[in-house]
Amino acid sequence: MPRKTVPVPVPPGSRWCFGCARLLPLGAFAVERRDPEGRTKRCRRCLHRARHERRERQAILEEAVARIEAAYRRQRPADPD
């Protein structure tokens, strides 16, 4: 996968957000020890939005699994013990 590049020059004290494609102050980014620059690639707002969307998708998936399991239990014949 090719590296993402910043499309504009970034002044000191700022960073490019690859989520919302905006130039923001460093305070808008969470600390990331693994990153050479020490900050995340996406701003806190984008991280929050991604986390919220992931939780919504997970909830929908869990509801679907529960419906499928309930339908399976209804169709499955009882054990003749």
C-alpha positions as CSV (number, residue, x, y, z in Angstrom):
1,M,0.0,0.0,0.0
2,P,1.5,3.4,-0.9
3,R,2.2,5.9,1.8
4,K,-0.3,8.7,2.3
5,T,1.2,12.1,1.5
6,V,0.1,15.5,2.8
7,P,-1.3,17.6,-0.1
8,V,-0.3,21.0,1.4
9,P,2.8,22.3,3.3
10,V,2.3,21.9,7.0
11,P,3.5,24.7,9.3
12,P,5.1,23.9,12.6
13,G,2.6,23.3,15.4
14,S,0.1,21.8,12.9
15,R,-0.7,18.5,11.4
16,W,-2.8,17.2,8.4
17,C,-5.8,15.0,9.3
18,F,-6.2,12.1,6.9
19,G,-9.8,11.6,8.1
20,C,-11.3,14.9,7.4
21,A,-8.5,16.2,5.1
22,R,-7.9,19.4,7.1
23,L,-4.9,21.2,8.5
24,L,-5.4,21.4,12.3
25,P,-3.3,22.4,15.4
26,L,-1.4,19.6,17.2
27,G,-3.8,19.8,20.1
28,A,-6.6,18.3,17.9
29,F,-4.6,15.0,17.7
30,A,-4.3,12.3,20.3
31,V,-0.8,11.1,21.4
32,E,0.5,8.1,19.5
33,R,3.8,6.7,20.8
34,R,4.3,4.4,17.8
35,D,4.1,7.3,15.4
36,P,7.5,9.0,14.7
37,E,5.9,12.4,15.1
38,G,4.1,11.3,18.3
39,R,0.5,12.0,17.1
40,T,-2.3,10.1,15.5
41,K,-2.9,10.4,11.7
42,R,-6.5,11.4,12.3
43,C,-7.8,14.1,14.6
44,R,-9.7,13.3,17.8
45,R,-13.0,14.2,16.1
46,C,-12.4,11.7,13.3
47,L,-11.3,9.0,15.7
48,H,-14.5,9.6,17.8
49,R,-16.7,9.4,14.7
50,A,-14.9,6.2,13.5
51,R,-15.3,4.6,16.9
52,H,-19.0,5.6,17.0
53,E,-19.7,4.1,13.5
54,R,-17.8,0.9,14.5
55,R,-20.0,0.5,17.6
56,E,-23.1,1.1,15.5
57,R,-22.1,-1.6,13.0
58,Q,-21.2,-4.0,15.8
59,A,-24.6,-3.5,17.4
60,I,-26.4,-4.2,14.1
61,L,-24.3,-7.3,13.6
62,E,-25.0,-8.6,17.1
63,E,-28.8,-8.0,16.6
64,A,-28.7,-9.9,13.3
65,V,-26.8,-12.8,15.0
66,A,-29.4,-12.9,17.8
67,R,-32.3,-13.0,15.3
68,I,-30.7,-15.8,13.4
69,E,-29.9,-17.8,16.5
70,A,-33.5,-17.3,17.8
71,A,-34.9,-18.5,14.4
72,Y,-32.6,-21.5,14.5
73,R,-33.8,-22.4,18.0
74,R,-37.5,-22.2,16.9
75,Q,-36.9,-24.4,13.9
76,R,-34.8,-27.0,15.7
77,P,-36.8,-30.0,17.0
78,A,-36.6,-30.7,20.7
79,D,-34.4,-33.5,21.9
80,P,-36.4,-36.7,22.7
81,D,-34.8,-37.3,26.1
